[in-house]
Amino acid sequence: MPDRPTLIRQWQLLRQLSASHQGRCVRDLAAEYEVSEKTIRRDLDALADGGFELVSASGARGQKQWRLEGSSEFASLHFDIGEIAALYLGRRFLEPLAGTTLWESAQSAFVKLQQQLRPDALRFLESFARAVHETTFGQSDYSKRAEVIDALMTGVNESRVTRLLYHPLRSETPGEYELQPLGLVWHRATMYLVASSPGRPESRHFKVERVRDVEVLAETFARPAEFDFETHLENSLGIYQSDAPLTDVRVWFSADVARYVTEHRWHHSQQIEEQPGGSLIVDLKLSDLTELKSWVLSFGANAEVLAPESLVKELRQTTNQMRDIYSKYFASPSIQSRSTQEQQP
């Protein structure tokens, strides 16, 4: 277990001390985690400072054995069946993080819940959980990214400079980035790292799937006191963020999709005006229009950008390109699609 990030080691150490009735000695723990005894003692101090009640007693050969005492606030935790059902259902939404330390701890908790329930109650909860289904369209798979996510969480929680081997979307090869990780954002079933660079105050976003390797360095950094995710993303329609001035956006929606549009909160700045005939006009204030463009296009002919003019021109160019791609099939039915052409020998 060498080079285990501090946060992850302390998390697992906490679980071990909690499960051990006899306790564990520092020497054995140091050997198991392949670190020095001094490191384990620092870990124990950190857990104690965090409010966990660690107690020691003399064990075999007079060695001091450490364990986690069940404190009163944990011992008094009782859940009714409604709370257990809610937790059981919530497990389904952690499945994208399968394999991570967070997932393993959650699984351990669910196993304990299962052991306390009668078979008929357990069957009820299973049927209850099946009543809610989450589609996997566009969902990211993090089952093989556990070490990456654990390391990124360590960098964020301990404010430690983190080195990434990252493969940008439009690059042929990965590049190395030395970053100050500020947090992880979950957006549309995908995880992103928000980080700044030494000497560069502006933060950037890195898609976790494109991270090839992570190294959490010993060097720490001062997390900006004013940084807040809500403020950071408040002028964005999603994950794309810009420090550009706000742009007034005006979009018309037909009556066919008006009800759907009003059923959702797209952005905190949205203002909706009902129009004659049932159509709508939505006003937004955004600093980045990248996701707005794809959002409008997803409505097809039922949406039209009225402002700004620059976005109208971009969409006109995009729709012209789409027309050119598909119009040839109407001009000559014998023309084959690109995918069909590529499949031919």
N, C-alpha and C positions, 0 to 999 in steps of 0.2 A: 504493500500500500504506500509506496513512496510518493513524494510530491503531491500529497493530497491537500487541496485547498483548506486553509484554516477553518473557515466557516463550516465546510462539509465535515471535517474531522470532529469539530466540536459538536455538531449536530448528531453525528453517529455515536460519539462518546456519551452524550446525554442519554441517548436511547439505551446504550449498554448499561450505564449506571442505574438507570431506571428499572431495567429488567433484572438486574442482579440482586439477589437477596443477600448473598454473602459479601458482595463488594469486590472491587478489583484493585490490585496494587499498581502503583505508578510504574514500576519496573516492567510488569507484564504488558501494561497498556503501551508503553514506549516501544517494546519489542514488536507488538502486534501492528502498530501504526508506522513502525520504522522511523521513529523520531527520537529525539533525546528525552531523558526524564525531565529535564528543565522545561522542554516544550509542553509536556503533559501537565506539569505543575502550573504553567501559565494558562493552559486551557481550563484547568480546574478553577483557577482564580477568576477567569473570565466568566465561567458559568455561575460561580458564587456571586460575582458582581452583578450578574443579570437577574438575580433574585431567586435562583434555584438553591434549595436547601441541601447542601452536600454534608454528609456526616462521615466520620472515619472511625474505625475500630481496629484493634490489634487482631491480626489473623494468624495464620500458620507462620512459625518461625519469627513471630513478633513483628511481621510486616504490617504496615498500616493499609487497611482495605477501605476503599472509598465507594460509597453508594449514594443514590439520590433518595432522600427521605420524602415520603409522600406528604407534602405540606397540606395545611388545612384547606387552602383555596382549591387544590386539585381534588382532595378527598370529598369535598362537598358538592362536586359537580354531579348532577343527576339529570338525565334526559327523559322526557316523556316520549311516548311512541310517535307523536307528531314531529318532534325535533329529530328523533332517530330517522324517521322516514325522509325528512328534508335533507339530512346529512347523507343518507344512503343514495338519494336521487342526485345529490351534488357530486357524488363520485364519478358519474358519467361524464361530467364536464371537465374532469381532471385527466381523462384518458389521453388527450393529446400529449401530456407530459409524462407518459409511461416510460419508466426506466430511470427517471431522475430521482434524487434523494427525496424531494417533496412528495413524489408519487409513492415511493416505497413507504414513507411514514404514514401517508394517508391510507394505503392498503393495510398496513399493520393495525391502524385504528378501526378500519372496517371489519377486519377479521375478529377483533375483540368484541365489536358490536354483535357480529354474527353469533359468537359463542355465548352471548348472554340472552339470545332470543330462542324461543321455542320454534320447532320446525314449521308450525302453521303460521306463526308471525313472520318467519323468514320468507316463506312462500308468498305471503301477502306483499312484503316489501319488494320482492323480485318482480311480481306482477305490477306493482306500483311504479317501479323504475322503468319497466317496459312501456308504460303508458306515455312516456315522453321520449321522442326520438330526435336526435340531432343528425341532420344530413351531413355528408362528408364532401359535398361539392366544394372544391377549392381548399379543402382542409389540409394543413401542413402535418407531416408525420415526424414527430420528434422522438420516436422510439429508439433511434440510434444516435441521438444527440444529447444523451444524458450528461456526459462528461463536459460537453461544451456549455450547456445550460447551468450546471452546477458551478463551473468555473466563473461564468459571467455573473452569477448571483453573488459569488464571493467577492469579485471585483467591485460590484456595486455596494454591497453591505459594508465592506471594509475600506472603501474609498482607496483602492489600490490601482495603480497604473496597470493597464492590461494590454498585452500585445496580441493582435489578431492576425492570422493569415486569412485574408478575405478575398473572395472572388466576385468582383462587381459584375453586374448583369451584362454590361457592354464591353467587358474586357476578356481577352483570350486567356490570360493567365492570372492567378491570384497575386495579391500584393500584401505587403506587411504594413500594419497600421499600429501605432502606439497611441493608446486612447485613455481617457479618463471616463470610465463608465458611470452614467448617472441613473440608469434604470432600464427596465424592460417594459415594453408596451405590447399588449395583446390587441391586435386589430384584424378583424375579419378572419378569425381562425389562424392567424399568423403572428409570430413573435418577432419583435424588432428590438434591437439594442439602441438606446439613445446615449450618445457619448460625445465628449468634446476632445480636442487635441491640445497638448501642451503648447501654449503660446497662441492658440486660436480660440477665442471665447465662444464662437458660434458652435452649436451642437449639430451633429449629423446622425442619421439613422442607418442602421446596418441590419439587413435581414438575416436572422439567425441561421436559416438554411444555407446561406452562402459562406458561413464561417467554417473554414477548414481546420483551424487549430487555434487554441487559446493558451496563453501563458500569463498567469497572474504574477506580476513582479512584486518585489518587496517594497518598492517605492510607493509612497502614499501621496495623495493630493487633497487639497482643501475643496470640498464640495461647495459650489456656490450656494450661499444661504438663501438666495432669492429664487432658486430654481424650483419650479413647480410644474408638474405634467399638464395640469389643466390650463395654466397660463401659456405653457410652451406650445400647446396644440390648439389654442382657442381660435386662431385665425385660419385653421386648416379644416378641410372637409374630411380628413382622415389622418393618414400618416405622413403625407407630404407636407413639409413645413418650410416657410420662407420668411425672411426678415424684410421682405419687400413691403412697400406701403399697401394699405388695404385697397381693394378694388371693389367697386359697387357692381354687383352681378344681378341681372334681371332675366328670369327664365319664364316663358309661357308654357303651360301644360294644358292639353286638351281635356274636354269633359270626360273622355273615356278613362283617363288615369287620375282625374282630380281627387277622387275619394282615396285612392292608394297614396297619393302624395300627402294628403292631410292626415293620414293615419300614422305618419312617421315624423320624428323630430330629426331633421337632417343636420341642422346647425343652430347654435344658440342665437345667431343673428337673424334667422329667417323671419320674414314678414310675408304673410299670404294675403293676397287680394283676390276676392271672388269676382269673376267677370260675367257679363251677360252670356247666357247659353250654357253656363256651368263650367267654363274653363277657369283657370287660375293663373295668376302671375306671382312668382316667388322672388323676393328680393333677399340677397345675401351680401355679406361683407367678408371677403376672403383675401389672404395675401398670396396664396398659391392656387392656381386653377387646374393643376394636373388631373386631380381626381374628379373635379367638376366636369371636365370634358368627357371622360368615359361614363360618368353618371348620366349626363344628358343624352349621350348616344344610346345608352341602354333603353331609352324610351322610344327610340326610332322616330317616326313622324309625329308622335304625340308630344314632343317637346321642341321648343325653339328658343335659342339664346337671343335676347333682345339687346343686351349690353353685357360687357364692353364690346366695342367694335372689333378689337384685336382678336377676341375669342370667336366672334362671328366669322371672321376671315379664316381662322384656323379650322373651324368646323366645316366651312365651305370647301376648303382644300381637302380635308379628310373625306367628306362625302363624295366629292368629285372623284377621288381615287377609288372609293368603293364602287361608284357607278361604273367606272372604267373596267374594274375587275369583273363585274357581273353582267354588264351590258353585252359583252361579246357572245354570251350564251343565247341571248335573244336574237342577235344578228344572224347567228349560224348555229342551229341545234347540233351540228356535227362536231363543234368545238368541244374538246374535253377539258375537264378541270385540271389544275396543276397537279393535284394528288394522283389523278388517274394517269397523267402523262409520266409522272415519276415512277409509277408502278410498272410501266411497260418496259420490256427489255430493250 
